[in-house]
Structure formats: C-alpha cells, structure tokens
Amino acid sequence: MDQFGVTIIGAGVVGLALAEELSSRHADVLVVEKNTGFGQETSSRNSEVIHGGIYFPADFLRTRFCVEGNRLLYERCLARDIPHLRRGKLILAARDEELAILETLKGQAEANGVPGMTLLGGKQLRTLEPEIVAKAALFSPTTGIIDSHRLMRSFLIQAQENGAAVVFRSEVTAIHRGSPGGYDLELNGGPYRFHTRVLINSAGLHADRIAALAGLDIDRLGYRLKFCKGDYFAASPSPRLNHLVYPVPVKNNVGLGIHATPDLTGRVRFGPDDQYVADLNYDVDARKSEAFFRSVQSYLPGIGRSSLQPDMSGIRPKLQGPGEPPRDFVVQEESKAGFPGLINLIGIESPGLTGAMAIARYCAKLVAPLL
C-alpha cells in the first residue's frame, strides 16, 4: 500500500495554500481533488475580494486569519506578480438609522487590528465616488481584489516544485482507521487504497460529508453544513466606480449585502444575495433582477433597470443556519474526538480566500507534532 505523510482532501484555495506550506516543511504531501481541476467550486465562485477583517469578533479564527491573510496576500501578489488592486472599500449608511452601524463596525474593525478605518461624511463620499448617494460611509483602505485563479495556480506550482503530488478526478469514497495509526483512504470506489499518517479535510462544500465518512458524529459536533447560495448580476454598461461599495451587512452577518465590486478590468458585478438552498445548483434566477435593481438603485441611483444581467452564482458552506448567530471557522485536530491525526477545516466560507495563507500556517503548527 502506498504511504504518504500528509494527505489534503480538496484543491480549493485553502487546500492549495496548505499544500504549498506543508510541502515546504514535510516530504510525501498529497492533494486529492474530486473535480477535473483546482478551485472549481467555492474558490472560483466569489467576489475575489481581499477582505480587511471588519465584521466578526476579534477572538474568531476567521477574523485572525483574515487580518493576517490580508497582509500575506498583498505580499504574495507583489512577490509573484499576481494581478490585484488595493481599491479600498466604502460601507454605506443609506439612512440615518444606519449611521450607528458604521460606528459599531469601525469599533469592531479597530478591535480586530484593521488599520486606517475612517468615517466619511456625505460630501467626502461624493468626492471619492460621485455616482454614489448615501448619508455617510466607512472607508477600509486595505480591502482589494485579486485574480483568485492566478493565486491558486501559484500555490499549485510551488507545491509541486516542493515535491507535493496533486491528483484530480480522485474522489475519496472511504476512510478507514489505519494500523497502527493514521488513515487508509479509498478513491473513486475502486480497489486503490493508500495510507496517510495525517489527514486534512479541506473539502469545502463537502467537508461535513468527509468528516462523517471518517467516522465523526457531525451533528453532535455541530459540523453539519448548510448551503447558502448567492447570485450575481453584472452591469452593462458598467458604472464608473473607484472603490468596492457595500451596504451595511445583513443581520447576523449572513451576507454582506448586494455590493458593487469592480473587477481588475473595471467591469462591475453586483451581489451576492443570500438564500439557503438544499442542493448545489449554480443557475442564476433571472427573476431576481428587479430586487437587485431596487437594492443597487438605493445607493447608485444612475443605474438602469435594463443594464443588469444575470452573471454567475456561488454557494457558501455555512455552519450558521437561517436566523442563527454567526459561527466561527472550524479548524480542529480531532484527537479529543478519538481521531488523532485528522484535521478538519469546516465552514470555511468568506473570508476564506483572504485567510488561506494564514490558515495554512496555523495548520502547519497542528501538523508538526503529528509527524
């Protein structure tokens, strides 16, 4: 039976960041991915935003990973020539009652260690964004956008240069406890099995299923995922925006509202909205165009109703259910649950792209004593 030191399930942005980081420290690192290529699910269906770390409590892992990851991503982009823009973000108060929300967000961001947060009045806002109408705004200078595909490819190439093996069309269909330790994995329901000393579950939308396959009680542990879909609409012609523009976040931070994100070419995309769904369906509901128009028009009154067209959708693997308070990321070595050498990454949604490199460094510390 083939032997590996570390096996990572999932070749999304986090799995690939893990592969690079761990292969720089350890031999015999393997990544298995069920799709035909890397990053074909959540990692390629998002706003491609480098987040600042504003919205969640300071003691959340997702906050710590975001703040550290923001710095690491900009360093990575400069070192590896990855296309990106540090555009900055404006969070808008459209009504008087939202002004207090901006104050609260500013305080939270500062507690999280996010630099440069500034409250702007209406006149200052219009100077920065003449087409935007709002009472006030909170400015985040460290927010930006990135070419996520180029980022993932850079992780993949470096991991392979470090000696890691990355295989596609390889779905994990069985996980057995190894003897004397570690795990034996079966791929694609066939006869091929291999052994790994450490198993990292970075399967994104399917991470709860992988945890259950290993033998964990995902309901008792609170690991069962809920799918939250977000549709996007694009504008043609695109409005002229210099920054990312966000409304105040949705209650309980289920989503960040239908925001406007100029991409690296200046094309503006609006979304995502948030809708819990039962299955993975990426069709965009064109009937939402009127709701998107009303939402966008509230802060961008010059937008034309007919200019919005369905664009794409993404699905977030949430631990938080409808009406529930926010949940932190699960990044857990499972010795206490009776599964030594198994590291679960569950509920890694936004800002998982921003935090990918920080998550990889954190996991490297969990892996070190296991090898």
Buried (B, 14 or more C-beta within 10 A) or exposed (E): EEEBBBBBBBBBBBBBBBBBBBBBEBEBBBBBBBBEEBBBBBBBBBBBBBBBBBBBEBEBBBBBBBBBBBBBBBEBBEEBEBBBBBBBBBBBBBEEEBBEBBEEBBEBBBEBEBBEBEBBEBEBBBEBBEBBBBBBBBBBBBBBBBBBBBBBBBBBEBBBEBEBBBEBEBBBEEBBBBEEEBBBBBBEEEEEEBBBBBBBBBBBBBBBBBBBBBBBEBEEBEBBBBBBBBBBBBBEEBBEBBBBBBBBBEEEBBBBBBBBBBBEEEBBBBBBBBBBEEEEEEEBBEEBBEBBBEBBBBBBEEBEEEBBEBBBBBBBBBBBBEEEEBBBBBBBBBEEBEBBBBBBBBBBBBBBBBBBBBBBBBBBEBBEEBB
